[in-house]
């Protein structure tokens, strides 16, 4: 019986390794580093860019200012703020005044449609947008000059939305590098893997909608059916038998300094949202990272008669192979890579099983100072 279990564990470990290497290969094939100079298509449609804001962040002037410098002929910029006393308003007004040639405006006010404050903030921007393609872009996303044409290039006839997940850049300190390890060579590659098998997911950092698709579902207010607007977007798109496509080279999010608490709180919050919005997809996440593969491989080696040294070597080889693949992926894609990266990968893989269990057991979280709970998804849906 123990030998049968050993073979099962060895096979399971091999399966995890194959899935990980496949996702690395898929992302490496699509996201090789290149100059950010994608040409504008000859029939470039006008585009609306909606940016919900709240408070001043470390890179706010750069990320918001870059919206005015896009290499694209016709687009409007709509900044959305909920409170007239928000400290981000003077910065936005100064940027708009400094770029009088740009079609940009600031909308202030709150439209309560759900428990999601970001969605409430976006409603006025979506309803004011004039064009058929609408980008919803978080305040801390840094758009490159070819931002719009890169998102348009991912559209196919049956595409409802194109998405770029955030790629962490400019990490300041070890915990910021841990966040890079979570975002860049881990979450992003699983996103590409999901897209490759036809189950692409929306991700709220950078989303370009084909407006008619969401309008058929009732407009932006329909996204209030879930606590997370990207989860609601995915379900609305799938209900219309359409697809979410990822851009070939995702956009960066400057991180700066991060604390252990900030990194953990942010990613366990996302895990709780995934658990409640896509429970069947969340369940296999316990296999994420190297932890489960290492345990399975080490146990199989032990049952096959290996001594302690060989068991340890097996565990090290499994972790080394997975992390070596991610280091290769970071180099190919041009992501942050220095001597801290291997240690950040190890720390991330220690955190992943803890965050998985945490997200299963607890519902509450804080987002931009708002105390929230994933239980609100039932209230919202109702």
C-alpha positions, 0 to 999 in steps of 0.5 A: 500500500505504501508503494502505491501511495509513493507512486501516486505522490510521485505522479502528482509531483510530476504533474505539478512540475509539468503544469508549472513549466508549461505555464512558464513556457506559454508566458515566455513565448508571449511576453519576451521583452521588446521596445515599447513602440507598437505602431498605431493601427491605420483604423485606430478607433477613438478610446476612452480611458477611465481612471478611478482615484483615491488618495495620493500614492507614491508614484501618482504623479508619474502614473497619472501623468503618463496617461497624457503622453500616450502615442495614440491619436484620439482618446479621452481621459476621465479621472474619477474621484468620490470625495471632493476633499480627496488630496489627489484632486489638486494633482489631477487638476494641475496635470489637466492644466499642464496638458490643455491639448488633451481631452481630459476631465475630472468627475467628482461624486459617488454612485452607490451600486454595490459594496465595491467602492472602486466600482461605485467610483467608476460608474460616472466615468463609464456613463460619461465616456463617449467611445466604443472602447473603454479602458478601466485603469487603476491609479497605480498602473503605469501606462507605456506610450503604446498602451492603447494599441497594445490592448487593441492588438489583443482583440479578436472577433469574439473578444469582449475585453483585453486585459493586462495583469500588473507587473511589479517594477522598481521594488524597494526592499526585500518585501517588494521583491516578494511581491514581484515574485507573486505578481510577475512570474507566478500570477501572471503566468497562470493567467496566461495558462488559463487563457491558453485553455480558453478560460481567460479571466478579467483582472481589474488593473487594466481592462479594455472593454468592447463597450457594447458587450457590457451595455448588453448586460445592463451597463457598468452597474451590472458589475455590482452582481459580484463584490469584485468587478473583475469577477463580475466582468468575467462572468458577464463575458462568459454568459455571452459566450465571448472571451477575455484576452491578455496583452502580449506584453503586460504593463508595469506597476511601480511598487517602491517600498513594501512591508511584510504586512502590506504584501500579505494583506493585499494578496490574502484579500485577493485570495478571499475574493477568488475563493468566493467568486470562483470557488471551483478554480480556487480549490486547486490553488493549494498546489501553487508554488513549490511547497506541495511539489516538494512535500510530495516528491520528498515523501515519494523518495522516502518511500522508495528507500532513499536516505535522508540526504537523498530525500533532501536532495530531491526536495532541493532539486524540485524547488530549484527546478521550479525557481530556476524556471521562474528566474529564466522567465523573469530574464526573458520578459525583462522583469526585475531580477537581482540577488534577492530574487531566489530568496523572494521566491522561497519566501513566496512559496512559504507564504502561499499555503498559509494564505490559502488556508487564511483565505478559507477560514476568514472573510474580512479585509480592509481595502483603501481604508474600507472594512469589507467582507467577502460575505457582502457578495451574497448581499450584493448579488441579492 
